[in-house]
Amino acid sequence: MIDFPNHSRSYDQTRRAVRFWGHDSAIEASFFIDEGALKRIQPGADATESGFLNAFDRNRDLICAAAARKYVRGSRGSYDLLAGDF
């Protein structure tokens, strides 16, 4: 089962997404939630790095729940969350 104990997150300008990490025992997986998904879950978010990070922080539980649904153990190292996942 995937868990999200690490509250670190960062904005990846190249991918235009917020990156965060989950852990399944000793396995670490990277997750990216793109700007479109963040705008969908928080329509009034500023379209800036700090705006997207704030939108992530305000909706962390919802985002982590969607990430947990998308996660498949041992499947891959990273997962993308898009607007359609919300």
CYANA upper distance limits for C-alpha pairs under 8 A (distance plus 0.5 A):
  1 MET  CA     24 ASP  CA      6.14
  1 MET  CA     25 SER  CA      8.42
  1 MET  CA     73 ARG  CA      8.41
  2 ILE  CA     22 GLY  CA      6.66
  2 ILE  CA     23 HIS  CA      5.93
  2 ILE  CA     24 ASP  CA      5.00
  2 ILE  CA     25 SER  CA      8.32
  2 ILE  CA     68 ALA  CA      6.62
  2 ILE  CA     71 TYR  CA      7.92
  3 ASP  CA     22 GLY  CA      6.02
  3 ASP  CA     23 HIS  CA      5.79
  3 ASP  CA     24 ASP  CA      6.80
  3 ASP  CA     68 ALA  CA      8.21
  4 PHE  CA     21 TRP  CA      7.14
  4 PHE  CA     22 GLY  CA      5.11
  4 PHE  CA     23 HIS  CA      6.74
  4 PHE  CA     64 CYS  CA      7.54
  5 PRO  CA     22 GLY  CA      7.78
  5 PRO  CA     23 HIS  CA      8.16
  6 ASN  CA     21 TRP  CA      7.34
  6 ASN  CA     22 GLY  CA      7.82
  7 HIS  CA     20 PHE  CA      8.22
  8 SER  CA     20 PHE  CA      6.91
  8 SER  CA     21 TRP  CA      8.10
  9 ARG  CA     18 VAL  CA      7.12
  9 ARG  CA     19 ARG  CA      6.00
  9 ARG  CA     20 PHE  CA      5.15
  9 ARG  CA     21 TRP  CA      8.07
  9 ARG  CA     53 LEU  CA      8.29
 10 SER  CA     18 VAL  CA      6.06
 10 SER  CA     19 ARG  CA      5.82
 10 SER  CA     20 PHE  CA      7.35
 10 SER  CA     53 LEU  CA      7.88
 11 TYR  CA     16 ARG  CA      7.81
 11 TYR  CA     17 ALA  CA      6.41
 11 TYR  CA     18 VAL  CA      4.92
 11 TYR  CA     19 ARG  CA      6.64
 11 TYR  CA     49 GLU  CA      6.83
 11 TYR  CA     52 PHE  CA      8.30
 11 TYR  CA     53 LEU  CA      7.42
 12 ASP  CA     16 ARG  CA      6.17
 12 ASP  CA     17 ALA  CA      5.90
 12 ASP  CA     18 VAL  CA      6.42
 12 ASP  CA     19 ARG  CA      7.14
 13 GLN  CA     17 ALA  CA      7.39
 15 ARG  CA     34 ASP  CA      7.99
 16 ARG  CA     34 ASP  CA      6.47
 16 ARG  CA     35 GLU  CA      6.59
 17 ALA  CA     32 PHE  CA      6.25
 17 ALA  CA     33 ILE  CA      5.76
 17 ALA  CA     34 ASP  CA      4.51
 17 ALA  CA     35 GLU  CA      6.07
 18 VAL  CA     32 PHE  CA      5.97
 18 VAL  CA     33 ILE  CA      5.86
 18 VAL  CA     34 ASP  CA      6.93
 18 VAL  CA     35 GLU  CA      8.30
 18 VAL  CA     52 PHE  CA      7.80
 18 VAL  CA     53 LEU  CA      7.38
 18 VAL  CA     56 PHE  CA      8.06
 19 ARG  CA     30 SER  CA      7.37
 19 ARG  CA     31 PHE  CA      6.09
 19 ARG  CA     32 PHE  CA      5.00
 19 ARG  CA     33 ILE  CA      7.16
 20 PHE  CA     30 SER  CA      6.45
 20 PHE  CA     31 PHE  CA      5.79
 20 PHE  CA     32 PHE  CA      6.99
 21 TRP  CA     28 GLU  CA      7.31
 21 TRP  CA     29 ALA  CA      6.21
 21 TRP  CA     30 SER  CA      5.16
 21 TRP  CA     31 PHE  CA      6.34
 22 GLY  CA     28 GLU  CA      6.31
 22 GLY  CA     29 ALA  CA      5.80
 22 GLY  CA     30 SER  CA      7.01
 22 GLY  CA     31 PHE  CA      7.99
 23 HIS  CA     27 ILE  CA      6.13
 23 HIS  CA     28 GLU  CA      5.11
 23 HIS  CA     29 ALA  CA      6.77
 24 ASP  CA     28 GLU  CA      6.93
 24 ASP  CA     29 ALA  CA      8.44
 24 ASP  CA     73 ARG  CA      8.11
 28 GLU  CA     77 GLY  CA      8.11
 29 ALA  CA     76 ARG  CA      8.26
 29 ALA  CA     77 GLY  CA      5.69
 29 ALA  CA     78 SER  CA      6.09
 29 ALA  CA     79 TYR  CA      8.21
 30 SER  CA     77 GLY  CA      6.74
 30 SER  CA     78 SER  CA      4.96
 30 SER  CA     79 TYR  CA      6.86
 31 PHE  CA     67 ALA  CA      7.75
 31 PHE  CA     78 SER  CA      5.95
 31 PHE  CA     79 TYR  CA      5.26
 31 PHE  CA     80 ASP  CA      6.36
 31 PHE  CA     81 LEU  CA      7.77
 32 PHE  CA     78 SER  CA      8.09
 32 PHE  CA     79 TYR  CA      6.73
 32 PHE  CA     80 ASP  CA      5.32
 32 PHE  CA     81 LEU  CA      6.45
 33 ILE  CA     37 ALA  CA      6.91
 33 ILE  CA     38 LEU  CA      7.50
 33 ILE  CA     80 ASP  CA      6.42
 33 ILE  CA     81 LEU  CA      5.06
 33 ILE  CA     82 LEU  CA      6.71
 34 ASP  CA     38 LEU  CA      6.98
 34 ASP  CA     80 ASP  CA      7.93
 34 ASP  CA     81 LEU  CA      6.97
 34 ASP  CA     82 LEU  CA      6.40
 34 ASP  CA     83 ALA  CA      8.24
 35 GLU  CA     39 LYS  CA      6.56
 35 GLU  CA     52 PHE  CA      7.62
 36 GLY  CA     40 ARG  CA      6.66
 36 GLY  CA     82 LEU  CA      7.19
 36 GLY  CA     83 ALA  CA      6.06
 37 ALA  CA     41 ILE  CA      6.86
 37 ALA  CA     81 LEU  CA      7.54
 37 ALA  CA     82 LEU  CA      5.52
 37 ALA  CA     83 ALA  CA      4.24
 37 ALA  CA     84 GLY  CA      7.93
 37 ALA  CA     85 ASP  CA      8.21
 37 ALA  CA     86 PHE  CA      7.65
 38 LEU  CA     42 GLN  CA      6.44
 38 LEU  CA     43 PRO  CA      8.15
 38 LEU  CA     45 ALA  CA      8.35
 38 LEU  CA     52 PHE  CA      7.25
 38 LEU  CA     55 ALA  CA      6.98
 38 LEU  CA     56 PHE  CA      7.46
 38 LEU  CA     83 ALA  CA      7.95
 39 LYS  CA     43 PRO  CA      5.17
 39 LYS  CA     44 GLY  CA      7.75
 39 LYS  CA     45 ALA  CA      6.91
 40 ARG  CA     83 ALA  CA      6.70
 40 ARG  CA     86 PHE  CA      8.10
 41 ILE  CA     59 ASN  CA      8.18
 41 ILE  CA     86 PHE  CA      7.67
 42 GLN  CA     55 ALA  CA      6.79
 45 ALA  CA     51 GLY  CA      6.08
 45 ALA  CA     52 PHE  CA      7.11
 45 ALA  CA     54 ASN  CA      8.39
 45 ALA  CA     55 ALA  CA      6.68
 46 ASP  CA     50 SER  CA      8.21
 46 ASP  CA     51 GLY  CA      4.93
 46 ASP  CA     52 PHE  CA      7.27
 47 ALA  CA     51 GLY  CA      6.41
 47 ALA  CA     52 PHE  CA      7.11
 48 THR  CA     52 PHE  CA      6.65
 49 GLU  CA     53 LEU  CA      6.72
 50 SER  CA     54 ASN  CA      6.52
 51 GLY  CA     55 ALA  CA      6.67
 52 PHE  CA     56 PHE  CA      6.66
 53 LEU  CA     57 ASP  CA      6.71
 54 ASN  CA     58 ARG  CA      6.65
 55 ALA  CA     59 ASN  CA      6.71
 56 PHE  CA     60 ARG  CA      6.09
 56 PHE  CA     63 ILE  CA      8.03
 59 ASN  CA     63 ILE  CA      6.66
 60 ARG  CA     64 CYS  CA      6.45
 61 ASP  CA     65 ALA  CA      6.62
 62 LEU  CA     66 ALA  CA      6.86
 63 ILE  CA     67 ALA  CA      6.66
 64 CYS  CA     68 ALA  CA      6.56
 65 ALA  CA     69 ARG  CA      6.91
 66 ALA  CA     70 LYS  CA      6.87
 66 ALA  CA     81 LEU  CA      8.21
 66 ALA  CA     85 ASP  CA      7.24
 66 ALA  CA     86 PHE  CA      7.79
 67 ALA  CA     71 TYR  CA      6.59
 67 ALA  CA     79 TYR  CA      8.35
 67 ALA  CA     81 LEU  CA      7.51
 70 LYS  CA     79 TYR  CA      8.05
 71 TYR  CA     75 SER  CA      8.48
 71 TYR  CA     79 TYR  CA      7.81
 72 VAL  CA     76 ARG  CA      8.26
 81 LEU  CA     85 ASP  CA      6.68
 82 LEU  CA     86 PHE  CA      8.10
